[in-house]
Amino acid sequence: MKKKLVVLSIVSAVALLALGACGDGKKADNGTNSDNKKIGVLQPVEHGSLDAAFEGFKEGLADNGFKDGENLTIEYSNAQNDQAQLKSMSEKLVKGKPDLLLGIATPAAQSLLNETTDIPILVTAVTDLVSAKLVKSDEKPGGNVTGTTDIVPIDKQIALLLSIVPDAKTVGIMYNAGEANSKIQADMAEKALKDAGIKAKVLTANSTNDVQQVTTSLAKDVDAIYIPTDNTFASAAAVIGEVAKEHKIPVIAGSIEQVEEGGLATVGIDYKSLGKQTGVMAAKILKGEAKPADMPVEKAKNLELFVNKDMAKALDIDPDTIKAP
């Protein structure tokens, strides 16, 4: 009889231990702790500038206590330049009930806002949040959206172009007319050229498939080319670079990443730094320290001259002669 009691006691003890272990395991499976946060990220296309912004965003969060895989879960979606995918991806991200959403570039930001006015939305790599109807004003957004603008110093970029090609009579401008922010920048560049007494020739492309043809056509008629921070042309920067080399045409682009992949020079934004700024803003929202409605839209804090030395040599230009205006 004693042996049976001992056996039963041992079995009971083991059962209790097992139940305790199951309880702990269930707690871990359910999301570690109540402080775990979730962010949904939407990006319309893959290219250097937007990819860098996303990396910077994660870095800004990590520097402020939110690390992906530890106390933060990031659900990332990329539409791969398929506009039809943006809506379905936005719907899915919103249904996941994240604590915050990030829209990288204007199409993604607008798509997310179309799905929710309740969940906080941060945006980055958007040129004009007011014109895109994302905020009421940069100073006082007023809704559930705020973030960082990638508006660039177009006057300085045009001045840089003219310092490199001082005898230029005609300058080409290329962009996708379907991207509202690109048109804003292209119009500003055209005005800056006209103010300098330079003729502007403008061509547009609707997709990356058209970029090579448009660039080749424009390169035959101009002395230099300017490209704003346009997603379509940024995605085909390497193709543009090959055409530029063939026709010996300097290309000034809106972003550093575009120049790295196929341009000559820019006074531009470091998109990783811009994304990092956005990550810092996100951390404040997640901590409950701020709300999008009251957070002013921020401009890039870091602008720099960047020269693609390999491209300069291919164009027979001494890279050391290129200076910031």
N, C-alpha and C positions, 0 to 999 in steps of 0.2 A: 504494500500500500504506500509506503514511504517513497519507493522508487517512482511510482506513478505520479505522486504529488510533485516530486522533484522535476520530473520530465515536463509536467504541465506548467510548472513555474518557469522553466527555461523557455518553452514554446511561447508562453505569454510575454515574456521579456523580449524575445526576438520579434514577436508581432508588434509590440509597442514601438520598438526601435524602427521597424519597417514603416509603420505608420508615420512616425516622426520624420523619417527620411523622405517619404512620399510628400508630406506636407511641405518640407523645404523645397523639394523639387518643383512642386506646383507653384510655389511662390516665385521661384526663379523663372519658370516658363511664362508666367503671367506678366513679365516685363520688369523684373528686378525691383524697381521701386517707383513710387508715385512721382518722383522728380524727373523721370525719363521723359524727354521731349521728342516730338516728331515733326519733321519738316518735309514738305513736298516741293520738289524742284522741277521746273519745266524750262526746257531750252529748245528753240525752234530748229537749230541746225548746228552741226559740229564744225567749228573752225577755231583758229588759235586764240582770238580775242575773247570769245565767249567761254571757251574752255578754261582760259586763264582766270576769267572772272569767277567761275565756279570754284576753282582751286583756291583762289584768294578768299572767297566767301567762307569756305570750310576752315581756312587758316584763322580768319578773324574770329570765328566762333570758338575754335579750339583755344585761342589765346585768352578767351574770356570765359573759359570753364565748361564749354559744351563740345565734347569730342564724339565724333561719329563712331558708333560701335561700343561706346561706354555708357554715357548718359544721354545719348542723342541717336536717333534713327533718321536717316535721310533717304527718302524715296525719290530717285532721279528718273526723269523721263526726257527723251530727246526725240523730236518729231522728224529728224533727219531730212529737213527741208520739205516735208510733206504737210502742207497747210491743213489738209483735212484731218490729220492726226492730232492737231493741237486741241480741238474741241473734246475729242474722246479722252485724250490724256488729261485734260483739265478736269473733266467730270470725274475721272477715276481718282485723281489726287484729292479733290474736294470731298468725295465720298469717304476717303480714308480718315477724315476729320483730324488733320494735322494741327499742331499748335500754331504753325506759321507756313506760309507759302513763299517761294522765291520764283519770280519770273525773270528770266535772263533774255533781254532784248524786247523790243516793243510788242511783236506779235504774241509772244508768250505771256507778257504782262497783261495785255488786253484780253486774251483768252481766259486767263484765270479770273480776272475781275468780272467777266461775263457770267461766271459760275458761282461767285460768292461775294457778298458785301459784308460778311460777318467775320470770316477768318482773316487775320492780319496778313497782308501781302507786301513783301519787299520786292523791289525791282532793281536791276542794275543793267548797264549797257543800253540805257534808253536815253535818247537825245533830248527830247522835249516832253516831259510828263504832262504838261498842261495841254499842248496841242493834241497829244494822244488820248486826252480825256481820262487820264488816270488819277489826276489830282485837281483840286480847285485852284491851287496856287502852290508855287514852290515853297513859299514861306509858311503857309498854313494848309497842308494837304486836305484836311477836313473829312476824310473818309477812312477806308481801311487799307489805303495804299500810300507808301512812301518809298524812298530808296536813294539811289545815286544816279546822276546823269553823266553821260559820256560826251557831253557837248565839248567840242575841241576848239582851240583857238584858231579858227579858220583864217583869220587875217594874218596870223603869224605863219601859218602853213603856206599861204599864197606868197607871203614875203620871202619865205625860205625858197620856194620854187623860183621866184624871179631873181633871187640872189645867185642861184645855181645856173640859171639860163637867162642872163641879163638882156640878151638880144631877142628874147622870145617875142614873136608877133601874134601867134595863135596858141592858145593852151586848150587842150581837150579836157572835158569833164565826163566821167562815166559813173553811172549809178543805176539802181533798179527803181524805176518810177513807181513801183508798187509798194515801196518802203517809204512811208511818210517822213520818217526822220532823215532818210537819205536825201529826199527832195529839199527839205529845209536847208541842209548843209550845202547841197549843190547850188541852190539859189544864192546862198551867202557867198560861196566861192565865185560864182559868176559875177556878182555885184562887185566883189573885191577886185577882180580882174578888170572889169570895165572902169572902175575908179582909177586903176593904174594905167588905163589906156590900152589894155590888151584885149584882143578879140577872143571870145570863148566859143568853142564848138562843143556842143553837148550831145552825147549819144547814150541811150539806155539799153538795158538788157533785162528780160523777164526771168531768166533762169541761168544757172551756171553753164548750160549747154550753149548759150549765146555769147558768153564772155570772150572767147578767143576771137570770134569773128568781129565783134564790136571793137575790141582792142586793136586788132590788125587794121581795120578800116580807119580808125581814128589815128593810129600811129603814122599813117602815110600823109596826113594833112596837118599835123601839129608839131610844135617844137618841144612840148612837154605835156604830161598828163597829170591831172589831179583826181583822186578817188576819195570820197568821204568814207566814214565808217559804215560801210554798206555790207550787209550779211552775204548777199549774193556774190559780190566781187571779192570779199574777203575769203570766201570759200574757194575761189579760183585764183588766189594770189600767185601761186606758183606758175600757173598758165600765163598770167599777165607778165610775170617776170621774164619768161622765155621770149615773149613777143617784144618786150622792151629791149632785151639784149640784141635780138635780131635786127631791130630798126634803130638801135642806139637812141632810145627815147627815155629821158629821166621820168620816173613816176614818183610823185609825192602822194603818200597815202595818209588816211586819217589816223591810223593806229600803228603802234610799234610792231605788233604782230604781223600786220599786213606788209610792212617794210621788210621784216625779217624773212618773209616767205617769197617776196617778189618785187619789192619797191626799192627806191634809192634812199630816201630820207623822210623824216617827219619831225615836227615838234608835237609830240603826242602823249597820249595817256598810257600808263602802265596798267593794263586791265586787271592784272593780279592785285595790284594795290587798290584799284577801284572796288574789286570784289571784296577785298579785306575790309574796306570801310563799311561795306554793306553788311558784312558778317558782324562787325562791332555793333551796328544798329540792331541787327537781329537779336543779339545777345541781350540788349537792353529790353527789348520787347518780351523775350522769353523769361527774363527775370522779373517782369512786371514793373519795370522802372519807367517805361514810356509806352505810348500808343501811337500808331501811324498817323492818326489825325493831327497830332500835335508835333510831329517830328519833321522839321524842314528837310526838303530835298537837298542832298549834299552834292557838291561838285568835286571832281578829282583834286586831291591835294598835291599830287605829284605829276608834273609835266617835265618832259625831258627831250633833248635833241637826240635822235637816234639815226645813225648812218649805217647802211648796209655796205660794208667795205668791199665785199666781193662784187656786188652790183656796180659800185663806183668804178672799180678796176675794169669791169666788163664794158663800161661806157666810156673808158679812157678819161675818167675824172679822178683827180687826186682827192681822196676822202678827207684829208687834213685841211683842204680849202673850204670845206662845208662848215659853216658856222651858224649858230642860232641867230635869228634876226633880232 
